[in-house]
Amino acid sequence: MAAKKTGKALSLAAVLDLNEATALRDKLLGMRGSDVSIDASAVERVGALSAQVLMAAAKTWDQDKLAFTFTKVSDAFQKTMQLIGVDIHHLLAKEIRQ
């Protein structure tokens, strides 16, 4: 019988700048193989590189057939992602979709 994969949660930092992008990548790599729920409720600023890291992770989790979901997002996070042309609507938990 195969072992059941458990989900993991990740709370994002308030500022997702160039320095945080590397740390974010490393955190996500450590979670690979599990369902992941992301809490972006504290995010005040998002840099393009961090957005790329998150979207690359979402694609990787999709290819691995695992869940990658944003359970909470701040207005700043959502507006910045829209501004740079990244649609995260399909990654939002059903409870917070508008």
Biopython code that builds the backbone (N, CA, C, O; Angstrom):
import numpy as np
from Bio.PDB.StructureBuilder import StructureBuilder

atoms = [
    (1, "MET", "N", (0.844, -1.165, 0.000)),
    (1, "MET", "CA", (0.000, 0.000, 0.000)),
    (1, "MET", "C", (0.896, 1.237, 0.000)),
    (1, "MET", "O", (1.847, 1.315, 0.778)),
    (2, "ALA", "N", (0.597, 2.200, -0.867)),
    (2, "ALA", "CA", (1.397, 3.414, -0.967)),
    (2, "ALA", "C", (1.112, 4.343, 0.200)),
    (2, "ALA", "O", (-0.013, 4.427, 0.692)),
    (3, "ALA", "N", (2.144, 5.032, 0.626)),
    (3, "ALA", "CA", (1.979, 5.990, 1.724)),
    (3, "ALA", "C", (1.204, 7.199, 1.220)),
    (3, "ALA", "O", (1.416, 7.659, 0.098)),
    (4, "LYS", "N", (0.314, 7.707, 2.049)),
    (4, "LYS", "CA", (-0.473, 8.868, 1.673)),
    (4, "LYS", "C", (0.367, 10.134, 1.837)),
    (4, "LYS", "O", (1.010, 10.331, 2.869)),
    (5, "LYS", "N", (0.357, 10.987, 0.815)),
    (5, "LYS", "CA", (1.092, 12.233, 0.869)),
    (5, "LYS", "C", (0.280, 13.239, 1.678)),
    (5, "LYS", "O", (-0.925, 13.381, 1.472)),
    (6, "THR", "N", (0.938, 13.929, 2.589)),
    (6, "THR", "CA", (0.249, 14.918, 3.384)),
    (6, "THR", "C", (0.489, 16.300, 2.817)),
    (6, "THR", "O", (1.504, 16.550, 2.168)),
    (7, "GLY", "N", (-0.461, 17.206, 3.069)),
    (7, "GLY", "CA", (-0.339, 18.569, 2.589)),
    (7, "GLY", "C", (0.533, 19.405, 3.502)),
    (7, "GLY", "O", (0.659, 19.130, 4.695)),
    (8, "LYS", "N", (1.134, 20.432, 2.921)),
    (8, "LYS", "CA", (1.984, 21.342, 3.678)),
    (8, "LYS", "C", (1.505, 22.768, 3.432)),
    (8, "LYS", "O", (0.927, 23.070, 2.389)),
    (9, "ALA", "N", (1.752, 23.636, 4.401)),
    (9, "ALA", "CA", (1.355, 25.035, 4.296)),
    (9, "ALA", "C", (2.587, 25.925, 4.295)),
    (9, "ALA", "O", (3.591, 25.622, 4.941)),
    (10, "LEU", "N", (2.497, 27.028, 3.561)),
    (10, "LEU", "CA", (3.583, 27.992, 3.486)),
    (10, "LEU", "C", (3.002, 29.388, 3.591)),
    (10, "LEU", "O", (2.137, 29.766, 2.800)),
    (11, "SER", "N", (3.473, 30.157, 4.563)),
    (11, "SER", "CA", (3.090, 31.560, 4.697)),
    (11, "SER", "C", (4.172, 32.407, 4.038)),
    (11, "SER", "O", (5.353, 32.291, 4.365)),
    (12, "LEU", "N", (3.754, 33.255, 3.109)),
    (12, "LEU", "CA", (4.712, 34.088, 2.387)),
    (12, "LEU", "C", (5.111, 35.303, 3.215)),
    (12, "LEU", "O", (4.340, 35.786, 4.044)),
    (13, "ALA", "N", (6.324, 35.787, 2.979)),
    (13, "ALA", "CA", (6.841, 36.976, 3.654)),
    (13, "ALA", "C", (6.096, 38.222, 3.169)),
    (13, "ALA", "O", (5.440, 38.193, 2.128)),
    (14, "ALA", "N", (6.198, 39.295, 3.914)),
    (14, "ALA", "CA", (5.533, 40.547, 3.545)),
    (14, "ALA", "C", (6.109, 41.138, 2.262)),
    (14, "ALA", "O", (5.386, 41.718, 1.452)),
    (15, "VAL", "N", (7.413, 40.984, 2.089)),
    (15, "VAL", "CA", (8.082, 41.516, 0.899)),
    (15, "VAL", "C", (8.714, 40.365, 0.132)),
    (15, "VAL", "O", (9.607, 39.679, 0.630)),
    (16, "LEU", "N", (8.235, 40.169, -1.084)),
    (16, "LEU", "CA", (8.763, 39.103, -1.948)),
    (16, "LEU", "C", (9.656, 39.749, -3.005)),
    (16, "LEU", "O", (9.269, 39.884, -4.166)),
    (17, "ASP", "N", (10.848, 40.141, -2.587)),
    (17, "ASP", "CA", (11.785, 40.797, -3.476)),
    (17, "ASP", "C", (12.803, 39.804, -4.029)),
    (17, "ASP", "O", (12.641, 38.592, -3.895)),
    (18, "LEU", "N", (13.844, 40.331, -4.646)),
    (18, "LEU", "CA", (14.873, 39.485, -5.249)),
    (18, "LEU", "C", (15.506, 38.549, -4.228)),
    (18, "LEU", "O", (15.715, 37.371, -4.518)),
    (19, "ASN", "N", (15.812, 39.056, -3.041)),
    (19, "ASN", "CA", (16.424, 38.221, -2.005)),
    (19, "ASN", "C", (15.478, 37.114, -1.541)),
    (19, "ASN", "O", (15.916, 35.991, -1.295)),
    (20, "GLU", "N", (14.215, 37.416, -1.424)),
    (20, "GLU", "CA", (13.244, 36.435, -0.947)),
    (20, "GLU", "C", (12.947, 35.368, -2.003)),
    (20, "GLU", "O", (12.539, 34.259, -1.659)),
    (21, "ALA", "N", (13.145, 35.688, -3.274)),
    (21, "ALA", "CA", (12.849, 34.733, -4.350)),
    (21, "ALA", "C", (13.663, 33.447, -4.197)),
    (21, "ALA", "O", (13.140, 32.351, -4.396)),
    (22, "THR", "N", (14.926, 33.582, -3.848)),
    (22, "THR", "CA", (15.783, 32.401, -3.661)),
    (22, "THR", "C", (15.321, 31.576, -2.474)),
    (22, "THR", "O", (15.241, 30.350, -2.559)),
    (23, "ALA", "N", (15.017, 32.245, -1.365)),
    (23, "ALA", "CA", (14.534, 31.535, -0.174)),
    (23, "ALA", "C", (13.196, 30.861, -0.462)),
    (23, "ALA", "O", (12.949, 29.742, -0.012)),
    (24, "LEU", "N", (12.337, 31.544, -1.209)),
    (24, "LEU", "CA", (11.034, 30.982, -1.570)),
    (24, "LEU", "C", (11.209, 29.724, -2.418)),
    (24, "LEU", "O", (10.535, 28.719, -2.194)),
    (25, "ARG", "N", (12.111, 29.785, -3.387)),
    (25, "ARG", "CA", (12.387, 28.610, -4.229)),
    (25, "ARG", "C", (12.843, 27.430, -3.383)),
    (25, "ARG", "O", (12.388, 26.302, -3.569)),
    (26, "ASP", "N", (13.757, 27.713, -2.444)),
    (26, "ASP", "CA", (14.276, 26.642, -1.597)),
    (26, "ASP", "C", (13.182, 26.035, -0.714)),
    (26, "ASP", "O", (13.125, 24.817, -0.541)),
    (27, "LYS", "N", (12.321, 26.882, -0.160)),
    (27, "LYS", "CA", (11.214, 26.387, 0.671)),
    (27, "LYS", "C", (10.284, 25.489, -0.152)),
    (27, "LYS", "O", (9.869, 24.421, 0.298)),
    (28, "LEU", "N", (9.970, 25.947, -1.361)),
    (28, "LEU", "CA", (9.060, 25.175, -2.211)),
    (28, "LEU", "C", (9.687, 23.850, -2.646)),
    (28, "LEU", "O", (9.001, 22.829, -2.698)),
    (29, "LEU", "N", (10.967, 23.860, -2.953)),
    (29, "LEU", "CA", (11.637, 22.609, -3.321)),
    (29, "LEU", "C", (11.563, 21.594, -2.181)),
    (29, "LEU", "O", (11.431, 20.394, -2.422)),
    (30, "GLY", "N", (11.647, 22.073, -0.947)),
    (30, "GLY", "CA", (11.546, 21.193, 0.207)),
    (30, "GLY", "C", (10.158, 20.618, 0.414)),
    (30, "GLY", "O", (9.987, 19.643, 1.146)),
    (31, "MET", "N", (9.167, 21.218, -0.231)),
    (31, "MET", "CA", (7.781, 20.761, -0.104)),
    (31, "MET", "C", (7.341, 19.884, -1.276)),
    (31, "MET", "O", (6.221, 19.372, -1.291)),
    (32, "ARG", "N", (8.208, 19.720, -2.230)),
    (32, "ARG", "CA", (7.846, 18.953, -3.422)),
    (32, "ARG", "C", (7.445, 17.538, -3.044)),
    (32, "ARG", "O", (8.068, 16.904, -2.193)),
    (33, "GLY", "N", (6.396, 17.056, -3.691)),
    (33, "GLY", "CA", (5.892, 15.726, -3.410)),
    (33, "GLY", "C", (4.681, 15.743, -2.492)),
    (33, "GLY", "O", (4.093, 14.698, -2.214)),
    (34, "SER", "N", (4.309, 16.927, -2.021)),
    (34, "SER", "CA", (3.148, 17.081, -1.139)),
    (34, "SER", "C", (2.213, 18.143, -1.710)),
    (34, "SER", "O", (2.642, 19.022, -2.458)),
    (35, "ASP", "N", (0.940, 18.057, -1.356)),
    (35, "ASP", "CA", (0.026, 19.144, -1.669)),
    (35, "ASP", "C", (0.484, 20.363, -0.883)),
    (35, "ASP", "O", (0.967, 20.235, 0.242)),
    (36, "VAL", "N", (0.334, 21.554, -1.476)),
    (36, "VAL", "CA", (0.789, 22.779, -0.824)),
    (36, "VAL", "C", (-0.324, 23.814, -0.814)),
    (36, "VAL", "O", (-1.002, 24.030, -1.820)),
    (37, "SER", "N", (-0.502, 24.453, 0.341)),
    (37, "SER", "CA", (-1.414, 25.590, 0.440)),
    (37, "SER", "C", (-0.591, 26.814, 0.837)),
    (37, "SER", "O", (0.195, 26.776, 1.784)),
    (38, "ILE", "N", (-0.791, 27.890, 0.096)),
    (38, "ILE", "CA", (-0.013, 29.108, 0.274)),
    (38, "ILE", "C", (-0.879, 30.179, 0.928)),
    (38, "ILE", "O", (-1.997, 30.446, 0.486)),
    (39, "ASP", "N", (-0.351, 30.785, 1.984)),
    (39, "ASP", "CA", (-1.008, 31.906, 2.643)),
    (39, "ASP", "C", (-0.250, 33.166, 2.239)),
    (39, "ASP", "O", (0.877, 33.389, 2.680)),
    (40, "ALA", "N", (-0.873, 33.981, 1.402)),
    (40, "ALA", "CA", (-0.257, 35.226, 0.934)),
    (40, "ALA", "C", (-0.950, 36.435, 1.558)),
    (40, "ALA", "O", (-0.909, 37.529, 0.996)),
    (41, "SER", "N", (-1.580, 36.248, 2.702)),
    (41, "SER", "CA", (-2.352, 37.323, 3.326)),
    (41, "SER", "C", (-1.479, 38.443, 3.890)),
    (41, "SER", "O", (-1.964, 39.562, 4.056)),
    (42, "ALA", "N", (-0.216, 38.176, 4.187)),
    (42, "ALA", "CA", (0.671, 39.199, 4.753)),
    (42, "ALA", "C", (1.504, 39.914, 3.696)),
    (42, "ALA", "O", (2.272, 40.818, 4.027)),
    (43, "VAL", "N", (1.368, 39.529, 2.446)),
    (43, "VAL", "CA", (2.206, 40.089, 1.382)),
    (43, "VAL", "C", (1.825, 41.550, 1.111)),
    (43, "VAL", "O", (0.661, 41.888, 0.895)),
    (44, "GLU", "N", (2.854, 42.394, 1.132)),
    (44, "GLU", "CA", (2.668, 43.819, 0.839)),
    (44, "GLU", "C", (3.274, 44.210, -0.506)),
    (44, "GLU", "O", (2.801, 45.137, -1.166)),
    (45, "ARG", "N", (4.335, 43.486, -0.908)),
    (45, "ARG", "CA", (5.014, 43.761, -2.176)),
    (45, "ARG", "C", (5.465, 42.468, -2.825)),
    (45, "ARG", "O", (5.951, 41.553, -2.161)),
    (46, "VAL", "N", (5.292, 42.412, -4.149)),
    (46, "VAL", "CA", (5.702, 41.222, -4.904)),
    (46, "VAL", "C", (6.599, 41.655, -6.058)),
    (46, "VAL", "O", (6.218, 42.494, -6.875)),
    (47, "GLY", "N", (7.782, 41.079, -6.116)),
    (47, "GLY", "CA", (8.671, 41.303, -7.254)),
    (47, "GLY", "C", (8.394, 40.291, -8.352)),
    (47, "GLY", "O", (7.844, 39.218, -8.103)),
    (48, "ALA", "N", (8.776, 40.642, -9.552)),
    (48, "ALA", "CA", (8.509, 39.768, -10.699)),
    (48, "ALA", "C", (9.193, 38.412, -10.567)),
    (48, "ALA", "O", (8.629, 37.398, -10.977)),
    (49, "LEU", "N", (10.391, 38.376, -10.004)),
    (49, "LEU", "CA", (11.096, 37.098, -9.873)),
    (49, "LEU", "C", (10.378, 36.163, -8.901)),
    (49, "LEU", "O", (10.286, 34.961, -9.151)),
    (50, "SER", "N", (9.871, 36.704, -7.800)),
    (50, "SER", "CA", (9.106, 35.877, -6.854)),
    (50, "SER", "C", (7.817, 35.380, -7.496)),
    (50, "SER", "O", (7.398, 34.248, -7.258)),
    (51, "ALA", "N", (7.191, 36.221, -8.306)),
    (51, "ALA", "CA", (5.984, 35.799, -9.022)),
    (51, "ALA", "C", (6.323, 34.645, -9.964)),
    (51, "ALA", "O", (5.549, 33.696, -10.090)),
    (52, "GLN", "N", (7.469, 34.725, -10.621)),
    (52, "GLN", "CA", (7.899, 33.648, -11.514)),
    (52, "GLN", "C", (8.141, 32.360, -10.737)),
    (52, "GLN", "O", (7.770, 31.280, -11.196)),
    (53, "VAL", "N", (8.759, 32.467, -9.570)),
    (53, "VAL", "CA", (9.014, 31.287, -8.738)),
    (53, "VAL", "C", (7.677, 30.628, -8.370)),
    (53, "VAL", "O", (7.540, 29.407, -8.454)),
    (54, "LEU", "N", (6.710, 31.430, -7.967)),
    (54, "LEU", "CA", (5.398, 30.880, -7.583)),
    (54, "LEU", "C", (4.695, 30.220, -8.771)),
    (54, "LEU", "O", (4.109, 29.148, -8.622)),
    (55, "MET", "N", (4.747, 30.845, -9.938)),
    (55, "MET", "CA", (4.062, 30.279, -11.102)),
    (55, "MET", "C", (4.779, 29.041, -11.625)),
    (55, "MET", "O", (4.129, 28.114, -12.107)),
    (56, "ALA", "N", (6.112, 29.009, -11.539)),
    (56, "ALA", "CA", (6.860, 27.808, -11.921)),
    (56, "ALA", "C", (6.514, 26.661, -10.971)),
    (56, "ALA", "O", (6.371, 25.516, -11.399)),
    (57, "ALA", "N", (6.380, 26.975, -9.679)),
    (57, "ALA", "CA", (5.996, 25.951, -8.705)),
    (57, "ALA", "C", (4.593, 25.440, -8.998)),
    (57, "ALA", "O", (4.342, 24.237, -8.932)),
    (58, "ALA", "N", (3.675, 26.349, -9.322)),
    (58, "ALA", "CA", (2.300, 25.936, -9.630)),
    (58, "ALA", "C", (2.288, 24.972, -10.822)),
    (58, "ALA", "O", (1.563, 23.977, -10.814)),
    (59, "LYS", "N", (3.087, 25.269, -11.832)),
    (59, "LYS", "CA", (3.164, 24.387, -13.008)),
    (59, "LYS", "C", (3.783, 23.041, -12.634)),
    (59, "LYS", "O", (3.319, 21.996, -13.090)),
    (60, "THR", "N", (4.815, 23.062, -11.817)),
    (60, "THR", "CA", (5.461, 21.828, -11.380)),
    (60, "THR", "C", (4.492, 20.954, -10.594)),
    (60, "THR", "O", (4.404, 19.748, -10.828)),
    (61, "TRP", "N", (3.764, 21.566, -9.658)),
    (61, "TRP", "CA", (2.796, 20.806, -8.867)),
    (61, "TRP", "C", (1.690, 20.249, -9.757)),
    (61, "TRP", "O", (1.211, 19.137, -9.534)),
    (62, "ASP", "N", (1.285, 21.018, -10.762)),
    (62, "ASP", "CA", (0.258, 20.540, -11.693)),
    (62, "ASP", "C", (0.780, 19.321, -12.457)),
    (62, "ASP", "O", (0.058, 18.338, -12.625)),
    (63, "GLN", "N", (2.009, 19.382, -12.912)),
    (63, "GLN", "CA", (2.597, 18.247, -13.630)),
    (63, "GLN", "C", (2.747, 17.027, -12.724)),
    (63, "GLN", "O", (2.646, 15.888, -13.178)),
    (64, "ASP", "N", (2.992, 17.284, -11.427)),
    (64, "ASP", "CA", (3.098, 16.190, -10.459)),
    (64, "ASP", "C", (1.729, 15.694, -9.988)),
    (64, "ASP", "O", (1.636, 14.759, -9.192)),
    (65, "LYS", "N", (0.668, 16.335, -10.494)),
    (65, "LYS", "CA", (-0.712, 15.996, -10.136)),
    (65, "LYS", "C", (-0.970, 16.140, -8.632)),
    (65, "LYS", "O", (-1.611, 15.297, -8.004)),
    (66, "LEU", "N", (-0.444, 17.241, -8.081)),
    (66, "LEU", "CA", (-0.632, 17.578, -6.675)),
    (66, "LEU", "C", (-1.266, 18.962, -6.576)),
    (66, "LEU", "O", (-1.169, 19.762, -7.507)),
    (67, "ALA", "N", (-1.908, 19.238, -5.461)),
    (67, "ALA", "CA", (-2.574, 20.525, -5.265)),
    (67, "ALA", "C", (-1.571, 21.617, -4.906)),
    (67, "ALA", "O", (-0.665, 21.408, -4.099)),
    (68, "PHE", "N", (-1.751, 22.775, -5.515)),
    (68, "PHE", "CA", (-0.983, 23.983, -5.211)),
    (68, "PHE", "C", (-2.002, 25.099, -5.176)),
    (68, "PHE", "O", (-2.459, 25.560, -6.221)),
    (69, "THR", "N", (-2.364, 25.538, -3.975)),
    (69, "THR", "CA", (-3.496, 26.439, -3.809)),
    (69, "THR", "C", (-3.127, 27.627, -2.927)),
    (69, "THR", "O", (-2.393, 27.491, -1.948)),
    (70, "PHE", "N", (-3.647, 28.786, -3.293)),
    (70, "PHE", "CA", (-3.545, 29.954, -2.438)),
    (70, "PHE", "C", (-4.790, 29.979, -1.569)),
    (70, "PHE", "O", (-5.901, 30.130, -2.077)),
    (71, "THR", "N", (-4.612, 29.831, -0.260)),
    (71, "THR", "CA", (-5.760, 29.799, 0.651)),
    (71, "THR", "C", (-6.171, 31.185, 1.102)),
    (71, "THR", "O", (-7.342, 31.424, 1.396)),
    (72, "LYS", "N", (-5.210, 32.103, 1.157)),
    (72, "LYS", "CA", (-5.470, 33.495, 1.533)),
    (72, "LYS", "C", (-4.546, 34.376, 0.707)),
    (72, "LYS", "O", (-3.379, 34.044, 0.499)),
    (73, "VAL", "N", (-5.077, 35.505, 0.235)),
    (73, "VAL", "CA", (-4.239, 36.459, -0.498)),
    (73, "VAL", "C", (-4.575, 37.873, -0.049)),
    (73, "VAL", "O", (-5.735, 38.192, 0.212)),
    (74, "SER", "N", (-3.560, 38.710, 0.039)),
    (74, "SER", "CA", (-3.787, 40.115, 0.361)),
    (74, "SER", "C", (-4.208, 40.845, -0.916)),
    (74, "SER", "O", (-3.989, 40.357, -2.025)),
    (75, "ASP", "N", (-4.809, 42.011, -0.743)),
    (75, "ASP", "CA", (-5.171, 42.821, -1.908)),
    (75, "ASP", "C", (-3.923, 43.199, -2.695)),
    (75, "ASP", "O", (-3.929, 43.184, -3.926)),
    (76, "ALA", "N", (-2.853, 43.539, -1.980)),
    (76, "ALA", "CA", (-1.603, 43.921, -2.650)),
    (76, "ALA", "C", (-1.059, 42.775, -3.501)),
    (76, "ALA", "O", (-0.600, 42.995, -4.622)),
    (77, "PHE", "N", (-1.112, 41.555, -2.971)),
    (77, "PHE", "CA", (-0.631, 40.392, -3.724)),
    (77, "PHE", "C", (-1.471, 40.192, -4.983)),
    (77, "PHE", "O", (-0.934, 40.044, -6.081)),
    (78, "GLN", "N", (-2.777, 40.191, -4.817)),
    (78, "GLN", "CA", (-3.665, 39.944, -5.956)),
    (78, "GLN", "C", (-3.539, 41.041, -7.008)),
    (78, "GLN", "O", (-3.476, 40.743, -8.201)),
    (79, "LYS", "N", (-3.503, 42.292, -6.590)),
    (79, "LYS", "CA", (-3.400, 43.403, -7.547)),
    (79, "LYS", "C", (-2.067, 43.404, -8.269)),
    (79, "LYS", "O", (-2.013, 43.675, -9.469)),
    (80, "THR", "N", (-0.985, 43.103, -7.554)),
    (80, "THR", "CA", (0.329, 43.062, -8.199)),
    (80, "THR", "C", (0.397, 41.941, -9.221)),
    (80, "THR", "O", (0.921, 42.134, -10.318)),
    (81, "MET", "N", (-0.119, 40.786, -8.879)),
    (81, "MET", "CA", (-0.112, 39.671, -9.830)),
    (81, "MET", "C", (-0.908, 40.030, -11.084)),
    (81, "MET", "O", (-0.489, 39.709, -12.195)),
    (82, "GLN", "N", (-2.053, 40.694, -10.913)),
    (82, "GLN", "CA", (-2.839, 41.127, -12.067)),
    (82, "GLN", "C", (-2.069, 42.151, -12.889)),
    (82, "GLN", "O", (-2.078, 42.103, -14.119)),
    (83, "LEU", "N", (-1.403, 43.078, -12.207)),
    (83, "LEU", "CA", (-0.662, 44.141, -12.880)),
    (83, "LEU", "C", (0.451, 43.587, -13.761)),
    (83, "LEU", "O", (0.690, 44.104, -14.852)),
    (84, "ILE", "N", (1.131, 42.545, -13.300)),
    (84, "ILE", "CA", (2.214, 41.973, -14.110)),
    (84, "ILE", "C", (1.717, 40.896, -15.075)),
    (84, "ILE", "O", (2.506, 40.271, -15.783)),
    (85, "GLY", "N", (0.405, 40.690, -15.094)),
    (85, "GLY", "CA", (-0.184, 39.795, -16.087)),
    (85, "GLY", "C", (-0.258, 38.336, -15.690)),
    (85, "GLY", "O", (-0.323, 37.459, -16.552)),
    (86, "VAL", "N", (-0.248, 38.063, -14.381)),
    (86, "VAL", "CA", (-0.315, 36.683, -13.910)),
    (86, "VAL", "C", (-1.714, 36.418, -13.354)),
    (86, "VAL", "O", (-2.155, 37.077, -12.413)),
    (87, "ASP", "N", (-2.399, 35.453, -13.945)),
    (87, "ASP", "CA", (-3.740, 35.085, -13.489)),
    (87, "ASP", "C", (-3.627, 33.942, -12.480)),
    (87, "ASP", "O", (-3.230, 32.828, -12.823)),
    (88, "ILE", "N", (-3.985, 34.242, -11.231)),
    (88, "ILE", "CA", (-3.929, 33.211, -10.193)),
    (88, "ILE", "C", (-5.315, 32.709, -9.816)),
    (88, "ILE", "O", (-5.456, 31.904, -8.895)),
    (89, "HIS", "N", (-6.341, 33.181, -10.525)),
    (89, "HIS", "CA", (-7.714, 32.826, -10.151)),
    (89, "HIS", "C", (-7.917, 31.313, -10.045)),
    (89, "HIS", "O", (-8.572, 30.837, -9.117)),
    (90, "HIS", "N", (-7.364, 30.570, -10.978)),
    (90, "HIS", "CA", (-7.527, 29.116, -10.963)),
    (90, "HIS", "C", (-6.786, 28.445, -9.811)),
    (90, "HIS", "O", (-7.038, 27.278, -9.510)),
    (91, "LEU", "N", (-5.876, 29.170, -9.165)),
    (91, "LEU", "CA", (-5.113, 28.625, -8.040)),
    (91, "LEU", "C", (-5.700, 29.002, -6.682)),
    (91, "LEU", "O", (-5.242, 28.519, -5.647)),
    (92, "LEU", "N", (-6.714, 29.866, -6.691)),
    (92, "LEU", "CA", (-7.323, 30.286, -5.429)),
    (92, "LEU", "C", (-8.225, 29.201, -4.877)),
    (92, "LEU", "O", (-8.914, 28.508, -5.625)),
    (93, "ALA", "N", (-8.216, 29.061, -3.570)),
    (93, "ALA", "CA", (-9.138, 28.123, -2.920)),
    (93, "ALA", "C", (-10.562, 28.549, -3.235)),
    (93, "ALA", "O", (-10.839, 29.743, -3.341)),
    (94, "LYS", "N", (-11.458, 27.600, -3.383)),
    (94, "LYS", "CA", (-12.847, 27.898, -3.743)),
    (94, "LYS", "C", (-13.490, 28.904, -2.798)),
    (94, "LYS", "O", (-14.346, 29.686, -3.210)),
    (95, "GLU", "N", (-13.079, 28.886, -1.527)),
    (95, "GLU", "CA", (-13.669, 29.761, -0.530)),
    (95, "GLU", "C", (-13.360, 31.237, -0.757)),
    (95, "GLU", "O", (-14.112, 32.097, -0.298)),
    (96, "ILE", "N", (-12.268, 31.548, -1.455)),
    (96, "ILE", "CA", (-11.906, 32.960, -1.639)),
    (96, "ILE", "C", (-12.036, 33.442, -3.068)),
    (96, "ILE", "O", (-11.721, 34.599, -3.346)),
    (97, "ARG", "N", (-12.482, 32.610, -3.978)),
    (97, "ARG", "CA", (-12.681, 33.048, -5.359)),
    (97, "ARG", "C", (-13.827, 34.052, -5.398)),
    (97, "ARG", "O", (-14.842, 33.897, -4.719)),
    (98, "GLN", "N", (-13.631, 35.092, -6.219)),
    (98, "GLN", "CA", (-14.664, 36.125, -6.338)),
    (98, "GLN", "C", (-15.227, 36.145, -7.731)),
    (98, "GLN", "O", (-16.110, 36.949, -8.028)),
]
sb = StructureBuilder()
sb.init_structure("model")
sb.init_model(0)
sb.init_chain("A")
sb.init_seg("    ")
for serial, (resi, resn, name, xyz) in enumerate(atoms, 1):
    if name == "N":
        sb.init_residue(resn, " ", resi, " ")
    sb.init_atom(name, np.array(xyz, "f"), 0.0, 1.0, " ", f" {name:<3s}", serial, name[0])
structure = sb.get_structure()
